[in-house]
Amino acid sequence: MESADGLNQRLAERVRELRKARGLSLEALAGSSGVSRSMISLIEREESSPTAVVLDRLAVALGVTLASLFDSSSEAPAQKKEPVARRGEQTSWQDPESGYCRRNVSPAWVPQPMQIVEVRFPPRARVAFETSDPRTCQQIWLQEGTIDVLQGSERYRLREGDCLAMQLDRPAVFHNPTARPARYAVVISTPSAHSTHAIQPNTPR
């Protein structure tokens, strides 16, 4: 796993790069994401280890998937001829709040509209994603353990081998109700097919 310092630097570069590419000030991004200006500034200065919930809010406001925030901003497609992401190249990150660990499996330099992420979810852990974008879809394929997914009034209990198709049009809560870790793959599909996995940002709320 990449060091915490290395991941904070990667996140800082990506958030700053995406914000400036969209012509957003710190205040504007804070207004559209619900993340405070001071927190965004700390992230961009590598002085904070943001949680999954914070990163999810920033990703939606910037018009990208959460997974793409972990892509290297200096890794141009021309530098990667082979369309294979070797295990050693795949970025892993652990949420400092819940302890869940996600690994970007897909080669970020290949311009395709889907991404694969592997998630390892600790026992009893819970993560609530408050943001939504109806243009993004994902499927959860549970490979080990048990996971509860709550989306609106709908609740699904997934067991080994189950696959849940979701449209991200509402906030969602992921919970491991057992004393055993869970592991699942997430396949994310966005309406755009380029290397930054961009989607149109939500209208500022």
PyMOL commands that set and color helices and strands:
alter all, ss='L'
color gray80, all
select helices_A, chain A and resi 4-21+26-33+37-44+52-62+67-70+77-79+87-89
alter helices_A, ss='H'
color red, helices_A
select strands_A, chain A and resi 92-94+101-104+114-121+126-129+137-144+146-151+154-159+163-167+172-175+182-189
alter strands_A, ss='S'
color yellow, strands_A
deselect
rebuild
show_as cartoon
